[in-house]
Amino acid sequence: MPKSRIRKKADFTPPPAKAATAIKLGNRSWVAPLMLAFFVVGLAWIVLFYVTQGDLPVDALGNWNIVVGFGFIAGGFVVSTQWK
């Protein structure tokens, strides 16, 4: 019985390499100081509220001063996402 012909497969050729594109990050030197400022202001706001037994920083806000302090801290976390 005769042997069947064996088909030769083409050799694998990898796709051409893509040229690396430069990523411009920009100048983000403002992020770290602003982030730390938000953290410090938020912490100081809450500590000042507790130390003065609710009289400072804004007496009219009452216990909402805690929310304002945590708002500053949350703002610090939002700004921290821009840090590279």
C-alpha positions as CSV (number, residue, x, y, z in Angstrom):
1,M,0.0,0.0,0.0
2,P,1.5,3.4,-0.9
3,K,2.1,6.0,1.7
4,S,0.1,9.2,1.6
5,R,1.8,12.5,1.0
6,I,2.7,14.6,4.1
7,R,1.8,18.2,3.8
8,K,4.4,20.6,5.1
9,K,3.0,23.4,7.3
10,A,4.4,26.9,7.0
11,D,6.8,27.9,9.7
12,F,5.5,30.2,12.4
13,T,6.3,33.8,11.9
14,P,5.7,36.0,14.9
15,P,3.8,39.3,14.3
16,P,6.0,42.4,13.9
17,A,7.0,44.1,17.1
18,K,5.1,47.3,17.8
19,A,7.1,50.4,18.5
20,A,7.0,51.5,22.1
21,T,5.1,54.8,22.5
22,A,6.3,57.3,25.0
23,I,3.8,58.0,27.8
24,K,3.9,61.6,28.9
25,L,3.0,61.7,32.6
26,G,3.2,65.4,33.0
27,N,4.2,67.3,36.0
28,R,2.2,66.1,39.0
29,S,4.3,67.7,41.8
30,W,1.1,69.3,43.2
31,V,-0.5,66.0,44.1
32,A,1.5,64.9,47.2
33,P,1.3,68.3,49.0
34,L,-2.4,68.7,48.2
35,M,-3.1,65.1,49.4
36,L,-1.2,65.6,52.6
37,A,-2.9,69.0,53.2
38,F,-6.3,67.4,52.8
39,F,-5.4,64.7,55.3
40,V,-4.0,67.1,57.8
41,V,-6.9,69.6,57.6
42,G,-9.4,66.8,57.9
43,L,-7.6,65.3,60.9
44,A,-7.2,68.7,62.5
45,W,-10.9,69.5,61.9
46,I,-12.0,66.4,63.8
47,V,-9.5,66.8,66.6
48,L,-10.4,70.4,67.1
49,F,-14.1,69.5,67.2
50,Y,-13.4,66.9,69.9
51,V,-11.0,69.0,72.0
52,T,-13.3,72.0,72.1
53,Q,-16.3,69.8,72.9
54,G,-18.2,70.9,69.8
55,D,-17.6,74.7,70.0
56,L,-15.1,74.9,67.2
57,P,-14.4,74.9,64.2
58,V,-18.1,75.7,63.2
59,D,-20.5,75.8,66.1
60,A,-23.6,75.9,63.9
61,L,-22.7,72.6,62.2
62,G,-22.8,70.6,65.4
63,N,-21.9,67.0,64.9
64,W,-21.7,67.5,61.1
65,N,-18.2,68.8,61.8
66,I,-17.1,65.2,61.9
67,V,-18.6,64.7,58.4
68,V,-16.7,67.8,57.2
69,G,-13.5,66.4,58.6
70,F,-14.0,63.0,57.0
71,G,-14.9,64.8,53.8
72,F,-11.5,66.5,53.8
73,I,-9.8,63.1,54.4
74,A,-11.9,61.5,51.6
75,G,-10.8,64.3,49.4
76,G,-7.2,63.4,50.2
77,F,-7.8,59.8,49.0
78,V,-9.4,61.1,45.8
79,V,-6.4,63.3,45.1
80,S,-4.1,60.4,45.9
81,T,-5.4,58.5,42.8
82,Q,-3.7,61.1,40.7
83,W,-0.3,60.3,42.2
84,K,2.2,58.6,39.8
